Amino acid sequence: MSETILHARGLSRTYVAPRTKGWRRTERTAGLVDVDVSVRAGRSVGIIGESGSGKSTLVRLLLGLDVPSAGSVEVEGRTVDARGSARSLHWLRRATGIVLQDPYASLDPRMSVGRIVGEPLWALGIDGDRRARVREVLEQVGLDSGAAERFPHEFSGGQRQRIALARALVHRPRILVGDEPLSALDVTMRAQILRLLARLRTEEQLTLVLVSHDIGVVQNVCDEVVVMKDGRVVEQGPTEKVLLQPQAAYTRQLLASVPTLPA
């Protein structure tokens, strides 16, 4: 059995916001409650649940982009301390890459594609021929190396998501995280990006963590699945077992909501 590369223990996140009435009174909202998640190296894990279930909050904590109210996160045996300086988390940024939901909003329109894709190499101080690496990874995701000289507005939505994927992979991370990376794409583009993810996962020996509303995507891509509701994990296990023989009432409700065509 492969080793655990990412482990969250007792992870909670509480948000404090001022109340609309009264003076200097606050209310607390639980975004995440006592979550335990383990991801083994080389495996793919899908995180599903309705909007507001805590999926993106969990991802932010796993990547050290937010500080948990309780619990801990370990990546490759090292504790993630999001309260430290940006430099103190360089090891985590080297180990992880992320593809966000909206390919239109996640790319700076003022920067060339080459600068966008190569930014992690410069930011993390990774040595070597950086421009050659940018050209290499662009070709790896199915774009011409000449794309480095162009700007994001010159590309379609699917091509922009390939650019975002190239940026996430350029520094050769061991863990790739996708936070709804397909939801802004049409069906044809989704299928292309899914095939690309499957190929890259094999070529780069990636561990994949995928947040998605699309249960069909998770079923086809992920080895294991985590089902979340109201900031809690209600069920997790092998994808086939959870989706075909769900134990939690919420999982059954979630699966029943998936639209199907009559036979």
KAWOPE-V966740 format. One record per residue. N is the residue number from 0. PHI is phi as a letter, one per 20 degrees, with the letter a starting at -180 (NA if undefined). PSI is psi in whole degrees, -180 to 180 (NA if undefined). Layout:
[[N PHI PSI] [N PHI PSI]]
//
This chain:
[[0 NA 137] [1 f 155] [2 f 158] [3 f 124] [4 e -23] [5 b 131] [6 b 124] [7 d 131] [8 c 125] [9 l 38] [10 f 126] [11 c 150] [12 b 118] [13 d 133] [14 d 139] [15 d 127] [16 c 147] [17 f 142] [18 f 156] [19 f -20] [20 d 156] [21 n -177] [22 c 124] [23 l 36] [24 d 143] [25 c 160] [26 c 150] [27 d 136] [28 c 129] [29 e 113] [30 e -26] [31 b 138] [32 c 109] [33 l 59] [34 e 131] [35 d 124] [36 b 135] [37 c 138] [38 c 123] [39 e 148] [40 g 135] [41 n -3] [42 e 166] [43 c 130] [44 c 127] [45 d 140] [46 d 118] [47 c 162] [48 q 164] [49 f 168] [50 g 136] [51 n 7] [52 e -11] [53 o 8] [54 f -52] [55 f -33] [56 f -43] [57 f -45] [58 f -42] [59 f -39] [60 f -39] [61 f -33] [62 e 4] [63 m 26] [64 e -6] [65 b 160] [66 d 125] [67 f 150] [68 f -27] [69 b 159] [70 n -177] [71 b 159] [72 c 134] [73 c 134] [74 c 121] [75 l 39] [76 n -2] [77 d 139] [78 f 134] [79 e 119] [80 d 95] [81 f -7] [82 e -10] [83 f -178] [84 f 164] [85 g -38] [86 f -34] [87 f -15] [88 d 14] [89 g -37] [90 f -37] [91 f -41] [92 f -34] [93 f -34] [94 e -17] [95 c 153] [96 c 150] [97 c 140] [98 d 124] [99 e 176] [100 f -48] [101 d 108] [102 f -17] [103 e -35] [104 e -20] [105 e -5] [106 d 131] [107 f 117] [108 f -16] [109 e -10] [110 d 145] [111 f 160] [112 f -38] [113 f -42] [114 f -40] [115 f -50] [116 f -38] [117 e -8] [118 g -44] [119 f -32] [120 f -44] [121 f -43] [122 f -35] [123 e 0] [124 m 37] [125 e 124] [126 f 172] [127 o -177] [128 f 95] [129 f -40] [130 f -39] [131 f -38] [132 f -38] [133 f -47] [134 f -40] [135 f -46] [136 f -31] [137 f -43] [138 f -33] [139 f -34] [140 e 9] [141 n 21] [142 d 150] [143 f 143] [144 f -23] [145 f -13] [146 f -21] [147 f -26] [148 e -7] [149 e 180] [150 d 157] [151 g -35] [152 f -13] [153 e 2] [154 c 157] [155 f 173] [156 f -44] [157 f -39] [158 f -37] [159 f -38] [160 f -30] [161 f -38] [162 f -45] [163 f -38] [164 f -40] [165 f -43] [166 f -38] [167 f -23] [168 d -11] [169 f -32] [170 e 13] [171 l 60] [172 f 162] [173 e -19] [174 c 127] [175 d 127] [176 d 129] [177 d 117] [178 d 95] [179 l 51] [180 f -10] [181 d -9] [182 f -23] [183 e 4] [184 d 156] [185 f 175] [186 f -43] [187 f -45] [188 f -37] [189 g -46] [190 f -40] [191 f -44] [192 f -36] [193 f -45] [194 f -38] [195 f -44] [196 f -44] [197 f -42] [198 f -45] [199 f -35] [200 f -40] [201 f -47] [202 f -41] [203 e -1] [204 l 50] [205 e 150] [206 e 130] [207 d 130] [208 d 117] [209 c 118] [210 e 129] [211 b 144] [212 e -19] [213 e 102] [214 f -32] [215 f -39] [216 f -48] [217 f -40] [218 f -37] [219 e -22] [220 d -34] [221 d 142] [222 f -34] [223 c 160] [224 c 144] [225 d 125] [226 d 126] [227 d 147] [228 b 130] [229 l 41] [230 m 7] [231 c 153] [232 e 118] [233 e -20] [234 a 144] [235 b 154] [236 q -170] [237 g 139] [238 g -47] [239 f -42] [240 f -45] [241 f -42] [242 e -27] [243 e -27] [244 c 62] [245 f 138] [246 e -33] [247 e 141] [248 f -37] [249 f -39] [250 f -42] [251 f -39] [252 f -41] [253 f -43] [254 f -35] [255 f -23] [256 e -9] [257 f 124] [258 f 140] [259 c 156] [260 e 142] [261 f 148] [262 f NA]]
//
